[in-house]
């Protein structure tokens, strides 16, 4: 991510999160982080179907638009293997919560 772009990216997601798409995807929470040129996007979903929800939503006009709007600020981590958002999803290998 362009190190100076965090405010622009935050505004884009503020607008996106006002649409119905996050609700249709089952998004419960979104957090964006940046660290030394890297961009981290943490998104919690209802149930365990987050990856599937993103795949289903990626053809919605709002999703297509935010993807296009983000391109000047955020590049694929590995452009040679990038085909869809699923190619940039991390795999959780540990989770703990109190209670």
C-alpha positions, -999 to +999 in steps of 0.1 A: +000+000+000+012+035-007+023+047+028+005+080+024-028+064+012-043+052+045-067+082+048-079+078+012-084+040+017-103+046+049-126+070+032-133+045+004-142+018+029-164+043+049-184+048+017-185+011+009-196+001+044-226+024+041-239+003+012-259-030+016-230-052+003-212-056+037-245-066+053-253-091+025-219-106+029-224-110+067-196-086+076-197-079+113-165-059+116-138-045+094-104-032+105-076-019+083-040-017+093-008-005+076+027-013+084+058-004+064+040-004+031+019-034+038-019-033+041-038-056+064-076-060+061-092-079+090-129-087+084-151-107+107-182-125+093-213-141+106-205-178+107-174-193+090-182-184+054-161-152+050-142-164+019-173-177+003-191-144+010-164-124-006-164-147-037-202-143-040-201-105-036-172-097-060-196-092-089-218-067-071-214-032-085-203-018-051-176-044-048-164-039-084-163-001-078-143-003-045-119-027-061-113-003-090-110+027-066-084+009-044-061+001-073-041+034-073-034+029-036-030-009-031-012-034-053-014-072-052+012-087-029+021-112-057+009-099-090+020-131-108-005-152-089-033-128-082-066-139-097-092-129-071-095-116-035-092-153-023-056-152-035-047-126-008-065-142+022-045-152+051-051-186+069-057-183+106-035-207+124-043-198+160-072-182+178-078-176+215-106-158+233-114-153+270-146-170+282 
